[in-house]
Amino acid sequence: MSVNIHPSAHVDSKAQLDDGVEIGPLCVVGPDVKIGKGVKLLSQVNIAGDTEIGEGCQFYPFVSLGHPPQDTKHQGGPVSLTIGARTTLRELVNIHPGSDAGRPETIIGEDCYFMVGTHVAHEGRVGNNVILSNGTQVGGCVTIGDNVIVGGLCAVHQFTRIGNNAFIGGMTTVVKDVIPYGISVGNKQVLNGLNVVGLKRSGFSKTQIHSLRAAYKTIFTGDGNFQDRLAEIETKYADQDQVMKLVEFIKTGDKRPICLPGKVK
């Protein structure tokens, strides 16, 4: 398949374009950009820097990728941005590369869908099959796991972690780590239980969901010291991978506190 470039687009001769790439009107593609097979840039897309786009992606008007990070400590050193296959970026999405003051790369996974006006800042890590709804703003050094949905107009504080299969309600201010499988809602962010609907959609069995619910109840609403309850779950469910991922997530956080339930239900 040939490459199709609109006459009004500006594509640097050093850019690497795979078969079937379509570049629409008024797009700008820089010299260090690599674009995979079958990628479509609809119009007015601007891609700069050391940016690599996986196959089958589709980018809508005014998407901006790979320009220097909004990090005042960045000194202009080599940084990169990688976007996984089959990811869709809607209008006005903006994603920055890494920073030479920290991690030099930003990495977006496969099969993601970022809606209008979303932003992912420097050094971000976004997993596979992630949805960022309209207007979501993700700060620097944020890590988002697989199969996460973030509602519209959310703000995610720098260094925050959002675990696999979590759900963030619209207009939530995320200033604390959200556990895998959890639901978090509100401008005074609280944990609202487990994302059971999302777990079912992702193919988790009834047994797995039951174990996660039991572990959640013990960790967050049980008697005694929090660390003792966490140790109890680590022993009791040592053979259950999904519960161990929850425990490991809580144990390894060192930048932001864990989001806790607002009240016991």
N, C-alpha and C positions, 0 to 999 in steps of 0.2 A: 504494500500500500504506500502511496505517496504522501508527502506532507503538503498540507494546504494552508498557505499564508495569505491573508488579505493584503492587497496592495498598500493599504494605509497603515498596516502594522510595521513596527520597527523591531526586527529580530537580529541580534548581533550574529555575525558570521561564525563566531566561535561557540555559540550555543549548540548544545547537542539535542537533536530532535529525533525521536524514534518514529517508526512507521505509523501512519494513520493520524498523526497529530494535526489538529485543526486550530489555527490561530486567527481569531476574528478581527474586526476593524479596530484600529487605534490601540492595539495591544503593544506593550513594550517588554522585550525579553533580553536580559543582560548576557554578557559573554560567558559567565560561569554557571549558567543554568543548564540543568539536564531534565528533559521532559520525556516521560515514558510513553509507551505505545498507546495510541488511541486517546490521548488526552485532548480535551476540548477547552479552549479559552474563548468564551463567547464573544466578548468585546471589552475594550478598555481595561484589560487586566495588566497589571504591572508586576513583573517578577525580576528581582535583582539578587545580587550576591551569590554565594555558593549554595544554591537551592536545587534540590532534587525532588522531582514529582513522579510518583509511581504511576503505573499504567491505569488507564480507564478513569482518571479523575475528570471532573467537570467543574470549571470555575466561571462564575457569573460576573457581570460588569462591576468594575471598581474594586475588585479584589487586589490587595497589595501584599506582596510576600518578599521576605528576605532583605528588606532595608535595615540599616543599623538599628540595634536595640535602643529602647528608651531607658538606658542605664547610664547614669552620669559617670560611673566608674569605668565604663568601656573605653578603651584607648585606640580602637580601630584595628585591632588584631584579627586574625583569621577566625571566622565563625561560620556556622552553617545552619541550614534548615532542611529537614527531610519530611516529606508528606507521603503517607502510604497509599497504596493502590485503591482505586474506586472511591476516593473521598470526594465529596461535593462541598464546595464553598459558595455560598450564596452572596448576594450583592453586599459590598462594603466590608467584607471580612478582611481583617488585618492580622498577620502573623509575623512575629519578629524572630530572627535567629538567636543563637546563644550569645554569650558575652565573654570577652576575654578576661573579665574580672571573676568569672566563675566557671560554669560549664559552657564549653564553646558551641554546643549544638542545642537546637530545639527539634523535638521529634514528635510528629503526629502519626498516629497509627492508620490502619487500613479501615475502609468502609465507614468512615466518619461522615457526619452531616452537620455542618456549621451554618446556622441560619443568619439572616440579615444583620449586619452591624456587629458581629462578634469579634473579639480581640483576644489573641493569645500572646502573652509577653515573652520576653527572653528566657531561655533555658527551660521552657515548658516541656513536660512529658505527658502526652495524651495517648491513651491506649486505643484499642480497636473498637469499632462499633459504638462510638461516642456521639451523642447529640448535644450540641450547644445551641440553645434556643435564642431567639432574637435579642440582640443587645447585651448578651453575656460578656462580661469583662473579666479576663483571667490574668491575674498578676504574675510577676516574675517567679520563676523557680517552683511553679505549681506542678504537682503530679496528679493526674486523673487516670484511674484504672480503666479496665475494659467494661463495655456495656453500661456506661454511665449516661444518665439523662440529666441535663441541667436546664431548668426552666428559664423563661424569658426574664431579661433585665436583672440577672443575678450578678453579683460582684464577688470574686474569689480572691481573698487576701494572698499576698506573696508567701511562698513556702508552704502553703496549705496542701494537704493530701486528701484526695477523695478516692475511696476504695472501690474495688470492682462491684458492679451491679448496684451502685447507690443511685438514689433519686433525690435531686435538689429542687424544691418547689420554687415557683416563680417569685422573683424579687427578693430572694433570700440573700443576705449578706453572710458569706461563708468566711468566718474568721477562725474556725476551729476545724481540725481534721474530722472527716466524716468516715465512719467505719464502713468496710465492705458490707453490702446488702442493706445499708441503712437508708432511711428517709430523713431529710433535714429540711426544715421550713422556718422562715421568719427572719425579720430584721434583727431581732435578738435571737440569734440562731440557737435552735434546740434540736435534739434528736427525737423523731416521732415514730420510733419503732423500726421494723424491718420493711424493706421494699418487696413485699410478698408478691405483688403483681408482676414486678420485674423478674423475680426469681422464677415464677411459673413460666413466663414468656421465654426465659433462657433455658428452660428444660430441667430445672432442679426438681428432684423427686419429692413426694410428700414426706418421706423419711428425712431427707436432707433439710427440708424447711422446718420440720418439727424439731430437729436437733438444733438448728440455728435459733429458733424461738426459745428453746429451753436454755441455751447458752446465753442468749441476750438477757433473758429474765434474771439469770443468776448473776451475770456480770454487772448489770446496771441497777437492779432492784433488790438483790439479795441482802442477807444480813452480813455484818462484819466489814472488814477492811477491803477496799477495792482490789488491792494487789493480791490479797489472799483469795478472793473470789476468782480472780483471773487465773491464779495458779491452780485452783480447784478445777476449773474448766479445762485447762491445759492437760491435766492428768486424766480427767474423766472422758474427754473426747479426743485423746491422742491419735486414735485411728481414723478420725473423720477430717478429711482434708479441708472441707469448706469451713469448719469451725476453727481449725488451726490457722487458716489464713486470717480469720478475724482476730484471733489472739496475737498472731505475729504482727499484724498491722498496728494494734494498740501498743505492743511492747517496743516497736522500733521507732515510734515517733519522737522527734527531738526538737522540732522547730515550732510547732503549734500545739496547743492543748487539744485533747479529744473532746468533741462535741458530746454533751450528755443530755439525757432526757430532761424536758422541762418539768415533768411531774410523772409520778407513777400511775399507770392506768391499770 
